[in-house]
Structures are given as C-alpha cells and as structure tokens.
Amino acid sequence: MTAPARDIDTLLAKYSESHLNHTNEIIHFICVPVIVFTLLGILWWVHPWVAVAVTVLSMVYYIKLSKSFAVGMLLMSAAMLAILSLLPPATVLPLSLAIFVLAWIGQFIGHKIEGKKPSFFDDLRFLLIGPLFVLSFLYRRLNLSW
C-alpha cells in the first residue's frame, strides 16, 4: 500500500502542470521571487510591520504544508525584508510598483508561451505555491527534501 500524497506534493504537482515549458520555468524563476520582493515592498511602504505581519501569516500556511519549505521561505523573506529596510523610504513604493507590474507582465508572457493559464486563476492558493515551486528546484539541486 502506498502512502497518500501530502498536500504540498499534490499542490506542487498541480502547479507544475501549467509550468512545463522551459522558457516559462525560467521566467518564473526570475519573476516569482521578484513579485514576492515587490509585494513585500508595497506592504513595507504601508508600514514595515504590515510586511512583517503578512510574512508571519504566510509562514503559518507554509509550516502546515512543509516545515522545510517554511524555513526556506522564512530565510528568503527575512533577506528581502532586510534589503527593504536598507532602501531609501521614498524609493520603496515607486520601485516596487514598477517592478511588480513588469514581473507580472513577464509571468503572463511565460504563460502565453506555455499555452496555459496561470494556476491561480483556478485556485488562489497557487499565489503562495509559486514561490515553493521555485524553491523546490533549489532544494532538488541541493539534495534537500521538503
């Protein structure tokens, strides 16, 4: 008897279905972390504690899915928040908004190349799974499990 699939494995497999084209994957490897960073930047502009609170809330979800992925996302988020804290406050919002829009344009170009709609159109959870999809490639390279 085989063990039932974990939620994280099921979600990553479903997400992968619309990310099979190599060009689309490369676009996602670049744009997904950029989108996370710029979204944190927009939230940082509202107030740094808002960005921290959203990060903590996302960690609750990630911990439920995979402790290993939660650690990776915590490290990535902490680095991004540290970078945001070093930027001149007046540059955070305009820079974040401009790059956020460009990164989403990149994502949609990738999906046009793929010929499939973004996964989050079917399930909003995939907005939080995208970063784990990117992280899963790093984990495989480093021979880490999730």
Secondary structure in CASP SS format (residue, H / E / C, confidence):
PFRMAT SS
TARGET T0000
AUTHOR 0000-0000-0000
METHOD secondary structure of the structure
MODEL  1
M C 1.00
T C 1.00
A C 1.00
P C 1.00
A C 1.00
R C 1.00
D H 1.00
I H 1.00
D H 1.00
T H 1.00
L H 1.00
L H 1.00
A H 1.00
K H 1.00
Y H 1.00
S H 1.00
E C 1.00
S C 1.00
H C 1.00
L C 1.00
N C 1.00
H H 1.00
T H 1.00
N H 1.00
E H 1.00
I H 1.00
I H 1.00
H H 1.00
F H 1.00
I H 1.00
C H 1.00
V H 1.00
P H 1.00
V H 1.00
I H 1.00
V H 1.00
F H 1.00
T H 1.00
L H 1.00
L H 1.00
G H 1.00
I H 1.00
L H 1.00
W H 1.00
W H 1.00
V H 1.00
H C 1.00
P H 1.00
W H 1.00
V H 1.00
A H 1.00
V H 1.00
A H 1.00
V H 1.00
T H 1.00
V H 1.00
L H 1.00
S H 1.00
M H 1.00
V H 1.00
Y H 1.00
Y H 1.00
I H 1.00
K H 1.00
L H 1.00
S C 1.00
K H 1.00
S H 1.00
F H 1.00
A H 1.00
V H 1.00
G H 1.00
M H 1.00
L H 1.00
L H 1.00
M H 1.00
S H 1.00
A H 1.00
A H 1.00
M H 1.00
L H 1.00
A H 1.00
I H 1.00
L H 1.00
S H 1.00
L H 1.00
L C 1.00
P C 1.00
P H 1.00
A H 1.00
T H 1.00
V H 1.00
L H 1.00
P H 1.00
L H 1.00
S H 1.00
L H 1.00
A H 1.00
I H 1.00
F H 1.00
V H 1.00
L H 1.00
A H 1.00
W H 1.00
I H 1.00
G H 1.00
Q H 1.00
F H 1.00
I H 1.00
G H 1.00
H H 1.00
K H 1.00
I H 1.00
E H 1.00
G C 1.00
K C 1.00
K C 1.00
P C 1.00
S H 1.00
F H 1.00
F H 1.00
D C 1.00
D C 1.00
L C 1.00
R C 1.00
F H 1.00
L H 1.00
L H 1.00
I H 1.00
G H 1.00
P H 1.00
L H 1.00
F H 1.00
V H 1.00
L H 1.00
S H 1.00
F H 1.00
L H 1.00
Y H 1.00
R H 1.00
R H 1.00
L C 1.00
N C 1.00
L C 1.00
S C 1.00
W C 1.00
END
